Amino acid sequence: MRRKALNLIPAANHPTLDMLTNPGKPSRTGRGRDMRYSETISIDDLDRDPYPVYTRLRADDPIAPVPAANCWFATRWADVETIARHPDFTAVSPEAPVNAAFGQPNVLTSDGSMHQALRGGIEPHYRPKRVADYIETLVRPIAEAQLQSFLASGSNDLLTEYFEPVSALALARSFGFMEVDTPTLRRWFHGLSQGAINFERDPARDAICQSVVAEIESVALPLLERLAKTPDQSPLSHLLHAGMPEGQTRPPEMILPSVKITLLGGMQEPGHGAANLLVGLMQDPAQLAALRADIDGLLPQAIDEGLRWIAPIGTMMRTATKDTTVNGISIPEGTPVSCIFASANRDEARWDYPDRFDIFRPSKAHMAFGQGSHFCAGKWFAKAQIDITMRVLLEAFPTLTFADQPPEFRGWEFRAPTHCRIAL
């Protein structure tokens, strides 16, 4: 793919441009034309609440440039599904924030044999049958111990004292980081996230991320050196050895970017997915009561509905490898397109009343774990962890109410409640 200058503002004859409308007096560009709505979107708009933004884009401009994020957005289910599987798009996306934050090659922004090698080092430990063999004995003791720590902490915030610690510890222990403590893991998680969401290329976010990256590498490099000599059954060890000639391992610099991505995604999605689900349930006591009355029957679909309603991880980047067309919209070669899973999960063409949290809605596949060959390898691990985390919590608390007003949500790449404080 030859690189062209990044063109976030298409020509005036873009197929959808004439359909756009803006409320009030339209802004003007230096070229004397009305700005598209997508060009006015700010990162603050998205962080506060991206869903009204996505609703408007789906209706008026479903594949559109968003200069604030340094990419285009694809917001409809059908278009996201097409781009994720389209031969004219690649995961090799130079504009993806994870490249600058974590390095390359990495499992998110590689394709072909490199992607297969990196994913193949991680995936076997997180396949459904393998997860079923160990998830209960791994997660339940962690959740029960963390719940006791929560009760003794003096805090009433389940997000910071229960959901995030359980998620961080479960991922770290399953992946091969056996001695890193909970405060360190949570610091890693929040620091890494600053790099992964840095679409606007904010130097302050980058500095926070790079500080944590240095700390992770200082722990990971000696561990990888030991595993190179004395392999074990962990994914970390598998990343080094799988598919390599006898006596050889992959160099640490080849796998470290994917280690950071796995740490971030694996610590973030289950914990925030569980928190999002709990808030949805607590905002509708009738649904929470129904779940308690039939937890075995309803919890699996409640987990999926929580993940659909607020996808903990909202996007996936793709890059056009040549001039192409999706749904009649021209996309120039080299254009980075962010597939907005969080928007696809609320597409009115796929779900009735998509903004409503409803554990009884008819079951349909959602995109919280991505699409295509890059769908999340930790899908079954995450869902099983949420299941156990919620069961332990509901067993311990026969009633659950908010300590004050329901929390606000924040973020668009990673979205979660700002707290989950309960009455004790």
Secondary structure, DSSP 8 states (H G I E B T S, - for coil): --------S--TT-TTGGG---SSS--B-TTSSB--HHHH--HHHHHH-HHHHHHHHHHH-SEEEEGGGTEEEE-SHHHHHHHHH-TTEES--TT-HHHHHH-SS-SSS--HHHHHHHHHHHGGGGSHHHHHHHHHHHHHHHHHHHHHHHHHHS--BHIIIIIHHHHHHHHHHHHT--S--HHHHHHHHHHHHHHHT-TT--HHHHHHHHHHHHHHHHHHHHHHHHHHHS--SSHHHHHHHTT--TT----HHHHHHHHHHHHHHHHHHHHHHHHHHHHHHHT-HHHHHHHHHTHHHHHHHHHHHHHHHS-SB-EEEEEESSSEEETTEEE-TT-EEEEEHHHHTT-TTTSSSTTS--TTS------TT-SGGGS-TTHHHHHHHHHHHHHHHHHH-S---BSSS---EE-SSB-EES--BB--
